[in-house]
Amino acid sequence: MFNSIFNFNSYLLLLIILVPIIGAFILLFIKDVNKIRLIALNSSLLTFVISLFLWLLFDNSSSKFQFVQYLDWSSELNISCTLGIDGISLFFILLTSLLFPLCILHSWVVKV
C-alpha cells in the first residue's frame, strides 16, 4: 500500500540515521535555548515518523533482512557499508526513536 505511494522504502534506514545528524548539525549554529529545544524535538519526531513507516512496510512473513541498502564507498580499497534490519531490530529502532522525543520533552522542565 505505502510502497506504491511512497517509493523511498530503500532509503528509510538511511533517513533514520541522517535526520538526527542533520538536526544536530543545525543545532551547532543556534544560540537561543527555545529554538534549540524546538529543532531537537522536531528532528526527533521526524525520525519517529520515518520509523513508523518502517514498521508499516515491514514484511512479517519473511525472516530475511529487509530494507537492505548497500553503499560502496571505495571500490579500490574495498570499503563498503550494508544496512538492513530484521524483526527484532525493527522494535529496537521503534523504541529508540520513541524515547528520544520523550526525553527531549522531559528535559524542557530543566531551567537553563
NUVO-841044 format. One record per atom (N, C-alpha, C): x, y, z; residue number from 1; residue in one letter; atom name. Coordinates in steps of 0.02 Angstrom, whole numbers. Layout:
BEGIN
> u, v, w, domi, fidren, marke
> X, Y, Z, NUM, A, CA
...
***
This chain:
BEGIN
> u, v, w, domi, fidren, marke
> 41, -59, 0, 1, M, N
> 0, 0, 0, 1, M, CA
> 43, 63, 0, 1, M, C
> 84, 72, 52, 2, F, N
> 127, 131, 55, 2, F, CA
> 185, 125, 6, 2, F, C
> 203, 64, -11, 3, N, N
> 259, 55, -56, 3, N, CA
> 245, 83, -125, 3, N, C
> 182, 78, -148, 4, S, N
> 166, 105, -213, 4, S, CA
> 159, 180, -212, 4, S, C
> 138, 208, -155, 5, I, N
> 130, 281, -149, 5, I, CA
> 198, 314, -137, 5, I, C
> 234, 289, -88, 6, F, N
> 300, 316, -71, 6, F, CA
> 353, 266, -92, 6, F, C
> 396, 286, -137, 7, N, N
> 448, 241, -160, 7, N, CA
> 515, 257, -127, 7, N, C
> 513, 268, -62, 8, F, N
> 575, 283, -26, 8, F, CA
> 592, 228, 24, 8, F, C
> 563, 168, 15, 9, N, N
> 575, 115, 64, 9, N, CA
> 647, 91, 66, 9, N, C
> 684, 100, 11, 10, S, N
> 754, 79, 13, 10, S, CA
> 797, 131, 48, 10, S, C
> 771, 191, 59, 11, Y, N
> 809, 243, 93, 11, Y, CA
> 786, 257, 164, 11, Y, C
> 740, 217, 190, 12, L, N
> 713, 230, 257, 12, L, CA
> 767, 225, 311, 12, L, C
> 808, 174, 308, 13, L, N
> 860, 167, 359, 13, L, CA
> 911, 223, 355, 13, L, C
> 928, 243, 294, 14, L, N
> 974, 298, 286, 14, L, CA
> 944, 363, 313, 14, L, C
> 879, 374, 302, 15, L, N
> 846, 433, 329, 15, L, CA
> 844, 432, 405, 15, L, C
> 832, 374, 434, 16, I, N
> 830, 368, 507, 16, I, CA
> 898, 385, 537, 16, I, C
> 951, 372, 501, 17, I, N
> 1017, 388, 526, 17, I, CA
> 1034, 462, 512, 17, I, C
> 1016, 488, 454, 18, L, N
> 1037, 555, 434, 18, L, CA
> 997, 611, 465, 18, L, C
> 932, 602, 478, 19, V, N
> 891, 656, 505, 19, V, CA
> 917, 680, 573, 19, V, C
> 933, 638, 621, 20, P, N
> 961, 663, 684, 20, P, CA
> 1030, 696, 675, 20, P, C
> 1070, 671, 629, 21, I, N
> 1135, 700, 617, 21, I, CA
> 1128, 770, 588, 21, I, C
> 1082, 779, 540, 22, I, N
> 1070, 845, 512, 22, I, CA
> 1042, 892, 565, 22, I, C
> 995, 867, 606, 23, G, N
> 968, 907, 660, 23, G, CA
> 1021, 929, 709, 23, G, C
> 1067, 885, 726, 24, A, N
> 1121, 903, 772, 24, A, CA
> 1169, 953, 740, 24, A, C
> 1181, 948, 675, 25, F, N
> 1223, 995, 641, 25, F, CA
> 1192, 1065, 640, 25, F, C
> 1127, 1069, 630, 26, I, N
> 1092, 1133, 632, 26, I, CA
> 1096, 1164, 702, 26, I, C
> 1093, 1122, 753, 27, L, N
> 1095, 1147, 822, 27, L, CA
> 1162, 1179, 839, 27, L, C
> 1214, 1162, 802, 28, L, N
> 1280, 1192, 815, 28, L, CA
> 1280, 1268, 806, 28, L, C
> 1235, 1293, 764, 29, F, N
> 1235, 1364, 746, 29, F, CA
> 1180, 1404, 779, 29, F, C
> 1142, 1375, 824, 30, I, N
> 1086, 1408, 857, 30, I, CA
> 1107, 1426, 928, 30, I, C
> 1089, 1487, 949, 31, K, N
> 1106, 1509, 1017, 31, K, CA
> 1045, 1511, 1063, 31, K, C
> 986, 1522, 1036, 32, D, N
> 925, 1529, 1076, 32, D, CA
> 903, 1460, 1103, 32, D, C
> 892, 1456, 1168, 33, V, N
> 876, 1392, 1200, 33, V, CA
> 809, 1365, 1175, 33, V, C
> 759, 1409, 1167, 34, N, N
> 693, 1386, 1144, 34, N, CA
> 696, 1358, 1073, 34, N, C
> 735, 1391, 1030, 35, K, N
> 743, 1366, 961, 35, K, CA
> 779, 1299, 961, 35, K, C
> 828, 1292, 1005, 36, I, N
> 865, 1229, 1010, 36, I, CA
> 818, 1173, 1030, 36, I, C
> 775, 1186, 1079, 37, R, N
> 728, 1135, 1101, 37, R, CA
> 679, 1116, 1046, 37, R, C
> 654, 1165, 1009, 38, L, N
> 606, 1151, 956, 38, L, CA
> 638, 1112, 899, 38, L, C
> 698, 1131, 879, 39, I, N
> 732, 1096, 825, 39, I, CA
> 749, 1024, 846, 39, I, C
> 772, 1015, 907, 40, A, N
> 787, 947, 931, 40, A, CA
> 724, 904, 933, 40, A, C
> 669, 934, 957, 41, L, N
> 607, 896, 960, 41, L, CA
> 581, 879, 891, 41, L, C
> 583, 927, 845, 42, N, N
> 558, 915, 778, 42, N, CA
> 600, 863, 740, 42, N, C
> 665, 865, 747, 43, S, N
> 706, 815, 713, 43, S, CA
> 695, 745, 743, 43, S, C
> 686, 741, 809, 44, S, N
> 673, 675, 839, 44, S, CA
> 603, 650, 821, 44, S, C
> 554, 694, 817, 45, L, N
> 487, 673, 797, 45, L, CA
> 486, 651, 724, 45, L, C
> 523, 685, 681, 46, L, N
> 528, 664, 611, 46, L, CA
> 560, 595, 605, 46, L, C
> 610, 582, 646, 47, T, N
> 641, 516, 647, 47, T, CA
> 591, 463, 669, 47, T, C
> 550, 480, 719, 48, F, N
> 500, 432, 742, 48, F, CA
> 448, 418, 688, 48, F, C
> 427, 469, 652, 49, V, N
> 377, 460, 598, 49, V, CA
> 406, 416, 543, 49, V, C
> 469, 427, 526, 50, I, N
> 501, 385, 475, 50, I, CA
> 506, 313, 499, 50, I, C
> 519, 303, 563, 51, S, N
> 523, 235, 589, 51, S, CA
> 454, 202, 589, 51, S, C
> 401, 241, 596, 52, L, N
> 333, 212, 590, 52, L, CA
> 320, 186, 520, 52, L, C
> 344, 222, 469, 53, F, N
> 339, 197, 400, 53, F, CA
> 378, 132, 393, 53, F, C
> 434, 128, 426, 54, L, N
> 473, 66, 425, 54, L, CA
> 433, 8, 453, 54, L, C
> 397, 21, 507, 55, W, N
> 355, -30, 538, 55, W, CA
> 297, -50, 493, 55, W, C
> 266, -1, 460, 56, L, N
> 209, -16, 416, 56, L, CA
> 229, -55, 355, 56, L, C
> 288, -43, 329, 57, L, N
> 311, -77, 268, 57, L, CA
> 348, -142, 281, 57, L, C
> 359, -159, 344, 58, F, N
> 397, -219, 361, 58, F, CA
> 354, -281, 346, 58, F, C
> 385, -331, 315, 59, D, N
> 351, -393, 297, 59, D, CA
> 364, -445, 352, 59, D, C
> 313, -460, 392, 60, N, N
> 321, -508, 447, 60, N, CA
> 329, -580, 425, 60, N, C
> 310, -595, 364, 61, S, N
> 313, -664, 341, 61, S, CA
> 383, -685, 319, 61, S, C
> 429, -639, 312, 62, S, N
> 497, -654, 290, 62, S, CA
> 545, -652, 349, 62, S, C
> 592, -699, 349, 63, S, N
> 643, -699, 401, 63, S, CA
> 708, -669, 376, 63, S, C
> 708, -644, 315, 64, K, N
> 769, -614, 287, 64, K, CA
> 775, -541, 310, 64, K, C
> 835, -514, 299, 65, F, N
> 846, -443, 312, 65, F, CA
> 805, -402, 262, 65, F, C
> 776, -348, 285, 66, Q, N
> 735, -306, 242, 66, Q, CA
> 762, -235, 242, 66, Q, C
> 740, -196, 193, 67, F, N
> 763, -127, 183, 67, F, CA
> 839, -125, 176, 67, F, C
> 867, -174, 143, 68, V, N
> 939, -179, 136, 68, V, CA
> 964, -127, 86, 68, V, C
> 1015, -92, 106, 69, Q, N
> 1046, -42, 62, 69, Q, CA
> 1121, -52, 65, 69, Q, C
> 1149, -58, 7, 70, Y, N
> 1221, -69, 0, 70, Y, CA
> 1253, -4, -25, 70, Y, C
> 1302, 21, 13, 71, L, N
> 1337, 82, -6, 71, L, CA
> 1410, 65, -19, 71, L, C
> 1432, 75, -80, 72, D, N
> 1502, 62, -98, 72, D, CA
> 1540, 127, -92, 72, D, C
> 1581, 134, -41, 73, W, N
> 1617, 196, -29, 73, W, CA
> 1680, 201, -71, 73, W, C
> 1719, 148, -73, 74, S, N
> 1781, 149, -111, 74, S, CA
> 1794, 78, -137, 74, S, C
> 1787, 71, -203, 75, S, N
> 1797, 5, -231, 75, S, CA
> 1872, -13, -234, 75, S, C
> 1915, 38, -238, 76, E, N
> 1987, 24, -239, 76, E, CA
> 2012, -4, -173, 76, E, C
> 1985, 23, -117, 77, L, N
> 2005, 0, -51, 77, L, CA
> 1958, -54, -23, 77, L, C
> 1907, -72, -62, 78, N, N
> 1858, -122, -42, 78, N, CA
> 1822, -102, 23, 78, N, C
> 1800, -39, 26, 79, I, N
> 1764, -13, 84, 79, I, CA
> 1691, -4, 65, 79, I, C
> 1647, -35, 102, 80, S, N
> 1575, -29, 88, 80, S, CA
> 1536, -32, 153, 80, S, C
> 1473, -15, 148, 81, C, N
> 1429, -16, 206, 81, C, CA
> 1363, -48, 185, 81, C, C
> 1338, -94, 225, 82, T, N
> 1274, -126, 210, 82, T, CA
> 1228, -115, 270, 82, T, C
> 1168, -89, 256, 83, L, N
> 1118, -78, 307, 83, L, CA
> 1059, -124, 295, 83, L, C
> 1030, -150, 348, 84, G, N
> 970, -192, 343, 84, G, CA
> 944, -207, 412, 84, G, C
> 881, -225, 416, 85, I, N
> 852, -242, 482, 85, I, CA
> 815, -308, 478, 85, I, C
> 810, -340, 535, 86, D, N
> 768, -399, 542, 86, D, CA
> 712, -382, 592, 86, D, C
> 675, -432, 613, 87, G, N
> 617, -420, 655, 87, G, CA
> 632, -390, 723, 87, G, C
> 684, -414, 756, 88, I, N
> 699, -389, 823, 88, I, CA
> 729, -319, 821, 88, I, C
> 769, -304, 770, 89, S, N
> 798, -237, 766, 89, S, CA
> 746, -185, 747, 89, S, C
> 692, -205, 715, 90, L, N
> 638, -159, 700, 90, L, CA
> 609, -129, 764, 90, L, C
> 599, -171, 814, 91, F, N
> 571, -147, 877, 91, F, CA
> 621, -104, 916, 91, F, C
> 685, -119, 909, 92, F, N
> 735, -76, 942, 92, F, CA
> 737, -7, 909, 92, F, C
> 730, -5, 844, 93, I, N
> 728, 60, 809, 93, I, CA
> 666, 99, 831, 93, I, C
> 609, 66, 835, 94, L, N
> 547, 99, 857, 94, L, CA
> 553, 124, 929, 94, L, C
> 581, 83, 972, 95, L, N
> 589, 103, 1042, 95, L, CA
> 635, 162, 1049, 95, L, C
> 691, 161, 1015, 96, T, N
> 739, 215, 1019, 96, T, CA
> 711, 280, 991, 96, T, C
> 678, 275, 934, 97, S, N
> 651, 335, 904, 97, S, CA
> 591, 363, 942, 97, S, C
> 559, 322, 983, 98, L, N
> 505, 347, 1026, 98, L, CA
> 534, 378, 1090, 98, L, C
> 587, 349, 1116, 99, L, N
> 616, 375, 1179, 99, L, CA
> 649, 443, 1171, 99, L, C
> 678, 457, 1114, 100, F, N
> 712, 521, 1105, 100, F, CA
> 665, 581, 1111, 100, F, C
> 608, 583, 1077, 101, P, N
> 563, 641, 1087, 101, P, CA
> 537, 645, 1159, 101, P, C
> 525, 588, 1190, 102, L, N
> 502, 589, 1260, 102, L, CA
> 555, 617, 1306, 102, L, C
> 617, 599, 1295, 103, C, N
> 672, 626, 1337, 103, C, CA
> 682, 701, 1324, 103, C, C
> 675, 722, 1262, 104, I, N
> 682, 793, 1248, 104, I, CA
> 626, 832, 1279, 104, I, C
> 565, 806, 1276, 105, L, N
> 509, 840, 1309, 105, L, CA
> 518, 843, 1384, 105, L, C
> 544, 791, 1413, 106, H, N
> 555, 789, 1485, 106, H, CA
> 610, 839, 1506, 106, H, C
> 658, 850, 1462, 107, S, N
> 712, 896, 1479, 107, S, CA
> 691, 969, 1477, 107, S, C
> 632, 984, 1451, 108, W, N
> 609, 1053, 1447, 108, W, CA
> 594, 1082, 1516, 108, W, C
> 583, 1041, 1566, 109, V, N
> 568, 1067, 1633, 109, V, CA
> 632, 1090, 1668, 109, V, C
> 690, 1074, 1641, 110, V, N
> 753, 1095, 1670, 110, V, CA
> 766, 1168, 1653, 110, V, C
> 780, 1209, 1704, 111, K, N
> 794, 1279, 1693, 111, K, CA
> 867, 1289, 1674, 111, K, C
> 878, 1329, 1622, 112, V, N
> 946, 1342, 1598, 112, V, CA
> 966, 1412, 1618, 112, V, C
***
